Amino acid sequence: MKGIGLRFNFISEDGAEKFFNTVLGKSKVENIYIRNNEISQPYTIKLDEKLRESKTKIFIDILEKV
């Protein structure tokens, strides 16, 4: 699977955290579209740091502005 679309699904930060803990470093997904959910700017910054630490090359649409 190349990408997954999760936009407009009322995903909370807790749900996003569980999802990204599973996906980062363990999946071959290349694109994740998760805009328009209940994810704050501070969580987005935290997610960007986590992605950099994992050295995984995944496009996540909410990180475009970070």
Backbone as XML, in Angstrom:
<?xml version="1.0"?>
<chain id="A" units="angstrom">
  <residue number="1" name="MET">
    <atom name="N" x="0.849" y="-1.164" z="0.000"/>
    <atom name="CA" x="0.000" y="0.000" z="0.000"/>
    <atom name="C" x="0.902" y="1.237" z="0.000"/>
  </residue>
  <residue number="2" name="LYS">
    <atom name="N" x="0.629" y="2.131" z="-0.914"/>
    <atom name="CA" x="1.430" y="3.349" z="-1.040"/>
    <atom name="C" x="0.948" y="4.478" z="-0.158"/>
  </residue>
  <residue number="3" name="GLY">
    <atom name="N" x="-0.361" y="4.570" z="0.055"/>
    <atom name="CA" x="-0.898" y="5.670" z="0.835"/>
    <atom name="C" x="-2.181" y="5.288" z="1.539"/>
  </residue>
  <residue number="4" name="ILE">
    <atom name="N" x="-2.510" y="6.111" z="2.530"/>
    <atom name="CA" x="-3.735" y="5.895" z="3.288"/>
    <atom name="C" x="-4.377" y="7.254" z="3.557"/>
  </residue>
  <residue number="5" name="GLY">
    <atom name="N" x="-5.666" y="7.346" z="3.313"/>
    <atom name="CA" x="-6.406" y="8.579" z="3.531"/>
    <atom name="C" x="-7.278" y="8.481" z="4.774"/>
  </residue>
  <residue number="6" name="LEU">
    <atom name="N" x="-7.023" y="9.336" z="5.741"/>
    <atom name="CA" x="-7.761" y="9.333" z="6.999"/>
    <atom name="C" x="-8.395" y="10.692" z="7.294"/>
  </residue>
  <residue number="7" name="ARG">
    <atom name="N" x="-8.592" y="11.501" z="6.292"/>
    <atom name="CA" x="-9.161" y="12.839" z="6.484"/>
    <atom name="C" x="-10.619" y="12.766" z="6.916"/>
  </residue>
  <residue number="8" name="PHE">
    <atom name="N" x="-11.017" y="13.749" z="7.724"/>
    <atom name="CA" x="-12.408" y="13.904" z="8.176"/>
    <atom name="C" x="-12.930" y="12.664" z="8.902"/>
  </residue>
  <residue number="9" name="ASN">
    <atom name="N" x="-12.139" y="12.107" z="9.820"/>
    <atom name="CA" x="-12.549" y="10.911" z="10.555"/>
    <atom name="C" x="-12.636" y="11.142" z="12.055"/>
  </residue>
  <residue number="10" name="PHE">
    <atom name="N" x="-12.600" y="12.376" z="12.504"/>
    <atom name="CA" x="-12.698" y="12.717" z="13.924"/>
    <atom name="C" x="-11.622" y="11.997" z="14.753"/>
  </residue>
  <residue number="11" name="ILE">
    <atom name="N" x="-10.428" y="11.860" z="14.189"/>
    <atom name="CA" x="-9.327" y="11.194" z="14.889"/>
    <atom name="C" x="-8.758" y="12.146" z="15.929"/>
  </residue>
  <residue number="12" name="SER">
    <atom name="N" x="-8.681" y="11.679" z="17.167"/>
    <atom name="CA" x="-8.126" y="12.490" z="18.254"/>
    <atom name="C" x="-6.605" y="12.339" z="18.270"/>
  </residue>
  <residue number="13" name="GLU">
    <atom name="N" x="-5.966" y="13.133" z="19.103"/>
    <atom name="CA" x="-4.515" y="13.015" z="19.230"/>
    <atom name="C" x="-4.125" y="11.661" z="19.819"/>
  </residue>
  <residue number="14" name="ASP">
    <atom name="N" x="-4.933" y="11.129" z="20.726"/>
    <atom name="CA" x="-4.655" y="9.799" z="21.276"/>
    <atom name="C" x="-4.721" y="8.738" z="20.177"/>
  </residue>
  <residue number="15" name="GLY">
    <atom name="N" x="-5.726" y="8.827" z="19.337"/>
    <atom name="CA" x="-5.854" y="7.887" z="18.231"/>
    <atom name="C" x="-4.717" y="8.035" z="17.238"/>
  </residue>
  <residue number="16" name="ALA">
    <atom name="N" x="-4.342" y="9.273" z="16.951"/>
    <atom name="CA" x="-3.228" y="9.521" z="16.035"/>
    <atom name="C" x="-1.926" y="8.983" z="16.620"/>
  </residue>
  <residue number="17" name="GLU">
    <atom name="N" x="-1.743" y="9.161" z="17.915"/>
    <atom name="CA" x="-0.530" y="8.674" z="18.582"/>
    <atom name="C" x="-0.414" y="7.154" z="18.450"/>
  </residue>
  <residue number="18" name="LYS">
    <atom name="N" x="-1.491" y="6.453" z="18.696"/>
    <atom name="CA" x="-1.489" y="4.993" z="18.562"/>
    <atom name="C" x="-1.225" y="4.579" z="17.121"/>
  </residue>
  <residue number="19" name="PHE">
    <atom name="N" x="-1.860" y="5.269" z="16.190"/>
    <atom name="CA" x="-1.665" y="4.961" z="14.771"/>
    <atom name="C" x="-0.212" y="5.165" z="14.359"/>
  </residue>
  <residue number="20" name="PHE">
    <atom name="N" x="0.360" y="6.330" z="14.687"/>
    <atom name="CA" x="1.727" y="6.615" z="14.254"/>
    <atom name="C" x="2.761" y="5.761" z="14.985"/>
  </residue>
  <residue number="21" name="ASN">
    <atom name="N" x="2.510" y="5.371" z="16.215"/>
    <atom name="CA" x="3.418" y="4.453" z="16.901"/>
    <atom name="C" x="3.475" y="3.115" z="16.176"/>
  </residue>
  <residue number="22" name="THR">
    <atom name="N" x="2.389" y="2.719" z="15.588"/>
    <atom name="CA" x="2.341" y="1.470" z="14.836"/>
    <atom name="C" x="2.983" y="1.617" z="13.464"/>
  </residue>
  <residue number="23" name="VAL">
    <atom name="N" x="2.739" y="2.736" z="12.809"/>
    <atom name="CA" x="3.158" y="2.918" z="11.420"/>
    <atom name="C" x="4.630" y="3.303" z="11.269"/>
  </residue>
  <residue number="24" name="LEU">
    <atom name="N" x="5.121" y="4.223" z="12.084"/>
    <atom name="CA" x="6.483" y="4.735" z="11.905"/>
    <atom name="C" x="7.516" y="3.637" z="12.119"/>
  </residue>
  <residue number="25" name="GLY">
    <atom name="N" x="8.252" y="3.361" z="11.072"/>
    <atom name="CA" x="9.316" y="2.379" z="11.148"/>
    <atom name="C" x="8.873" y="0.942" z="10.942"/>
  </residue>
  <residue number="26" name="LYS">
    <atom name="N" x="7.584" y="0.687" z="10.899"/>
    <atom name="CA" x="7.103" y="-0.689" z="10.787"/>
    <atom name="C" x="6.248" y="-0.903" z="9.551"/>
  </residue>
  <residue number="27" name="SER">
    <atom name="N" x="6.082" y="0.100" z="8.739"/>
    <atom name="CA" x="5.183" y="0.008" z="7.605"/>
    <atom name="C" x="5.874" y="0.549" z="6.362"/>
  </residue>
  <residue number="28" name="LYS">
    <atom name="N" x="5.373" y="0.149" z="5.225"/>
    <atom name="CA" x="5.916" y="0.641" z="3.965"/>
    <atom name="C" x="5.020" y="1.690" z="3.325"/>
  </residue>
  <residue number="29" name="VAL">
    <atom name="N" x="4.078" y="2.219" z="4.115"/>
    <atom name="CA" x="3.199" y="3.280" z="3.627"/>
    <atom name="C" x="4.055" y="4.508" z="3.331"/>
  </residue>
  <residue number="30" name="GLU">
    <atom name="N" x="3.836" y="5.122" z="2.179"/>
    <atom name="CA" x="4.634" y="6.274" z="1.772"/>
    <atom name="C" x="3.930" y="7.605" z="2.006"/>
  </residue>
  <residue number="31" name="ASN">
    <atom name="N" x="2.601" y="7.608" z="1.981"/>
    <atom name="CA" x="1.824" y="8.837" z="2.116"/>
    <atom name="C" x="0.684" y="8.627" z="3.096"/>
  </residue>
  <residue number="32" name="ILE">
    <atom name="N" x="0.532" y="9.581" z="4.028"/>
    <atom name="CA" x="-0.573" y="9.541" z="4.978"/>
    <atom name="C" x="-1.279" y="10.887" z="4.910"/>
  </residue>
  <residue number="33" name="TYR">
    <atom name="N" x="-2.559" y="10.834" z="4.616"/>
    <atom name="CA" x="-3.380" y="12.044" z="4.517"/>
    <atom name="C" x="-4.320" y="12.055" z="5.719"/>
  </residue>
  <residue number="34" name="ILE">
    <atom name="N" x="-4.052" y="12.952" z="6.679"/>
    <atom name="CA" x="-4.773" y="12.934" z="7.953"/>
    <atom name="C" x="-5.292" y="14.309" z="8.370"/>
  </residue>
  <residue number="35" name="ARG">
    <atom name="N" x="-5.314" y="15.244" z="7.449"/>
    <atom name="CA" x="-5.839" y="16.583" z="7.752"/>
    <atom name="C" x="-7.298" y="16.528" z="8.148"/>
  </residue>
  <residue number="36" name="ASN">
    <atom name="N" x="-7.750" y="17.610" z="8.733"/>
    <atom name="CA" x="-9.154" y="17.794" z="9.112"/>
    <atom name="C" x="-9.616" y="16.772" z="10.141"/>
  </residue>
  <residue number="37" name="ASN">
    <atom name="N" x="-8.788" y="16.549" z="11.134"/>
    <atom name="CA" x="-9.128" y="15.730" z="12.283"/>
    <atom name="C" x="-8.897" y="16.577" z="13.528"/>
  </residue>
  <residue number="38" name="GLU">
    <atom name="N" x="-8.982" y="15.999" z="14.676"/>
    <atom name="CA" x="-8.835" y="16.746" z="15.930"/>
    <atom name="C" x="-7.388" y="16.691" z="16.428"/>
  </residue>
  <residue number="39" name="ILE">
    <atom name="N" x="-6.488" y="17.243" z="15.612"/>
    <atom name="CA" x="-5.060" y="17.207" z="15.907"/>
    <atom name="C" x="-4.566" y="18.647" z="16.015"/>
  </residue>
  <residue number="40" name="SER">
    <atom name="N" x="-3.956" y="18.980" z="17.157"/>
    <atom name="CA" x="-3.512" y="20.351" z="17.423"/>
    <atom name="C" x="-2.141" y="20.631" z="16.813"/>
  </residue>
  <residue number="41" name="GLN">
    <atom name="N" x="-1.813" y="21.915" z="16.741"/>
    <atom name="CA" x="-0.497" y="22.331" z="16.244"/>
    <atom name="C" x="0.639" y="21.801" z="17.128"/>
  </residue>
  <residue number="42" name="PRO">
    <atom name="N" x="0.532" y="21.854" z="18.472"/>
    <atom name="CA" x="1.610" y="21.291" z="19.303"/>
    <atom name="C" x="1.830" y="19.791" z="19.037"/>
  </residue>
  <residue number="43" name="TYR">
    <atom name="N" x="0.754" y="19.042" z="18.820"/>
    <atom name="CA" x="0.920" y="17.617" z="18.511"/>
    <atom name="C" x="1.593" y="17.442" z="17.154"/>
  </residue>
  <residue number="44" name="THR">
    <atom name="N" x="1.269" y="18.310" z="16.200"/>
    <atom name="CA" x="1.881" y="18.241" z="14.876"/>
    <atom name="C" x="3.392" y="18.425" z="14.971"/>
  </residue>
  <residue number="45" name="ILE">
    <atom name="N" x="3.828" y="19.353" z="15.810"/>
    <atom name="CA" x="5.264" y="19.582" z="16.011"/>
    <atom name="C" x="5.909" y="18.354" z="16.638"/>
  </residue>
  <residue number="46" name="LYS">
    <atom name="N" x="5.247" y="17.773" z="17.614"/>
    <atom name="CA" x="5.741" y="16.550" z="18.263"/>
    <atom name="C" x="5.842" y="15.405" z="17.250"/>
  </residue>
  <residue number="47" name="LEU">
    <atom name="N" x="4.848" y="15.283" z="16.387"/>
    <atom name="CA" x="4.850" y="14.246" z="15.363"/>
    <atom name="C" x="5.999" y="14.448" z="14.381"/>
  </residue>
  <residue number="48" name="ASP">
    <atom name="N" x="6.254" y="15.699" z="14.002"/>
    <atom name="CA" x="7.365" y="16.001" z="13.097"/>
    <atom name="C" x="8.695" y="15.572" z="13.717"/>
  </residue>
  <residue number="49" name="GLU">
    <atom name="N" x="8.879" y="15.841" z="15.003"/>
    <atom name="CA" x="10.107" y="15.428" z="15.695"/>
    <atom name="C" x="10.230" y="13.907" z="15.729"/>
  </residue>
  <residue number="50" name="LYS">
    <atom name="N" x="9.116" y="13.242" z="15.994"/>
    <atom name="CA" x="9.111" y="11.776" z="16.051"/>
    <atom name="C" x="9.457" y="11.179" z="14.681"/>
  </residue>
  <residue number="51" name="LEU">
    <atom name="N" x="8.934" y="11.790" z="13.618"/>
    <atom name="CA" x="9.215" y="11.320" z="12.268"/>
    <atom name="C" x="10.690" y="11.488" z="11.935"/>
  </residue>
  <residue number="52" name="ARG">
    <atom name="N" x="11.275" y="12.616" z="12.317"/>
    <atom name="CA" x="12.709" y="12.847" z="12.072"/>
    <atom name="C" x="13.577" y="11.850" z="12.846"/>
  </residue>
  <residue number="53" name="GLU">
    <atom name="N" x="13.196" y="11.564" z="14.086"/>
    <atom name="CA" x="13.950" y="10.603" z="14.892"/>
    <atom name="C" x="13.903" y="9.199" z="14.299"/>
  </residue>
  <residue number="54" name="SER">
    <atom name="N" x="12.780" y="8.836" z="13.731"/>
    <atom name="CA" x="12.633" y="7.495" z="13.175"/>
    <atom name="C" x="13.354" y="7.344" z="11.832"/>
  </residue>
  <residue number="55" name="LYS">
    <atom name="N" x="13.734" y="8.483" z="11.233"/>
    <atom name="CA" x="14.413" y="8.512" z="9.936"/>
    <atom name="C" x="13.619" y="7.773" z="8.866"/>
  </residue>
  <residue number="56" name="THR">
    <atom name="N" x="12.308" y="7.832" z="8.996"/>
    <atom name="CA" x="11.398" y="7.226" z="8.043"/>
    <atom name="C" x="10.971" y="8.276" z="7.033"/>
  </residue>
  <residue number="57" name="LYS">
    <atom name="N" x="10.935" y="7.905" z="5.776"/>
    <atom name="CA" x="10.531" y="8.843" z="4.732"/>
    <atom name="C" x="9.068" y="8.610" z="4.390"/>
  </residue>
  <residue number="58" name="ILE">
    <atom name="N" x="8.202" y="9.264" z="5.146"/>
    <atom name="CA" x="6.767" y="9.194" z="4.925"/>
    <atom name="C" x="6.263" y="10.622" z="4.764"/>
  </residue>
  <residue number="59" name="PHE">
    <atom name="N" x="5.437" y="10.844" z="3.749"/>
    <atom name="CA" x="4.788" y="12.132" z="3.581"/>
    <atom name="C" x="3.531" y="12.126" z="4.433"/>
  </residue>
  <residue number="60" name="ILE">
    <atom name="N" x="3.414" y="13.106" z="5.336"/>
    <atom name="CA" x="2.228" y="13.273" z="6.163"/>
    <atom name="C" x="1.724" y="14.682" z="5.900"/>
  </residue>
  <residue number="61" name="ASP">
    <atom name="N" x="0.521" y="14.793" z="5.375"/>
    <atom name="CA" x="0.035" y="16.084" z="4.890"/>
    <atom name="C" x="-0.039" y="17.169" z="5.964"/>
  </residue>
  <residue number="62" name="ILE">
    <atom name="N" x="-0.266" y="16.839" z="7.212"/>
    <atom name="CA" x="-0.356" y="17.877" z="8.250"/>
    <atom name="C" x="1.016" y="18.454" z="8.601"/>
  </residue>
  <residue number="63" name="LEU">
    <atom name="N" x="2.076" y="17.860" z="8.101"/>
    <atom name="CA" x="3.425" y="18.360" z="8.402"/>
    <atom name="C" x="3.958" y="19.309" z="7.342"/>
  </residue>
  <residue number="64" name="GLU">
    <atom name="N" x="3.170" y="19.616" z="6.336"/>
    <atom name="CA" x="3.629" y="20.505" z="5.263"/>
    <atom name="C" x="3.994" y="21.887" z="5.773"/>
  </residue>
  <residue number="65" name="LYS">
    <atom name="N" x="3.316" y="22.379" z="6.806"/>
    <atom name="CA" x="3.560" y="23.731" z="7.310"/>
    <atom name="C" x="4.564" y="23.772" z="8.451"/>
  </residue>
  <residue number="66" name="VAL">
    <atom name="N" x="5.030" y="22.627" z="8.913"/>
    <atom name="CA" x="5.958" y="22.590" z="10.042"/>
    <atom name="C" x="7.360" y="22.835" z="9.543"/>
  </residue>
</chain>
